[in-house]
Amino acid sequence: MEPTLFGGDIAIIDVSVNSITEDDVYAFALGDEAYIKRLQWAGGRLLVSSDNQAYKTWEIDHADTRQIRVFGRVAGSIRKT
């Protein structure tokens, strides 16, 4: 998620948010994998992207979004120096 989050940064997660209510950065799990990614609704699909341009955007079909467990919305971070 660089430049938003760098390795070693501490993400501050708003755990009161447990669903994807708006386009933003979320901590979530899909299957056995956990992620911090930018999520954006596009019609019947959920776009999953990284702020790091080295990673491609991928999609989750609306039917598969029921498998997502949202841990919370990223509200900020503490940069490790």
Secondary structure as UniProt FT lines:
FT   TURN            2..4
FT   TURN            7..8
FT   STRAND          10..14
FT   TURN            15..16
FT   STRAND          24..30
FT   TURN            31..32
FT   STRAND          33..42
FT   TURN            43..44
FT   STRAND          45..49
FT   TURN            53..54
FT   STRAND          58..61
FT   HELIX           62..67
FT   STRAND          68..78
//
